[in-house]
Amino acid sequence: MPITVTLDRVMAARKVKSKDLAAAIGITEANLSLLKQGKVKGIRFETLEAICRHLDCAPGDLLQITD
């Protein structure tokens, strides 16, 4: 079961720019871009928590299992 990253949708809904989110959570824009595209093999819980806090969402809003 593949997991789809929906971070871009959540960011768009909250009108948050990649540059602002990357700066707020302490990662590079390049790494954030890779995460948004789902081109990463994993994510640290610390990073996921920081994203969720900044976007006021839950991990389930950012990650979905697809068939």
N, C-alpha and C positions, 0 to 999 in steps of 0.2 A: 504494500500500500504506500504509494508516494504521498509525501506531505507537501502541500502548496503553501508558499509564504504569501500572505495577503497584506503585508506591511504597506505597500504602496497605496492600496485602497483606503486603509485606515488613516494614513497620512493625508491623503487627498480629502477625505471626509472632514478631517480636523484642520485642514488648510495649514499643515506644517511642512516647511521646506526641508529637503535633505540636509542642507548646510546647517540649519538651525538644530535639527535633531542630532546630527553627528556631533556638533559642538556641545550640546547639552548632555549627551551620554558618554562623551569621551572616546569616540572612535573616529577613524578617518572617513571622509566622504566616500572614498573608494571601497572601503570595507562595508559601509552601509549600502552602497550600490549593489555589491555582490550579494548581500543578504536580501535586499529587496527583490533581486532577480532569482533567488532560490539557488544560487550557485555556490553555496557553502555546504559543508558536510555536517556542521554542527554549530551550535551557539551556546555561549556560556550563560548559565542561569543569571549571573550578575548583569550581563548585557541585556538579556531578555527582561529582567526586572526593571532596569533603567528605562528601557523603551516603553514598557507598560506604564510606568509611573509618569513619564513625560506625556504620553498620549492618553492617559487616563483610560486604559483598557486592560483586558485580561489576555493571557497567552493564547487562549482559544480564539481570540479575535484576530490574531496575527498568523496562526498556523492552522491549516485545515487538512484533514485526510481526504484524499481524492481516490476514486475507484479507477 
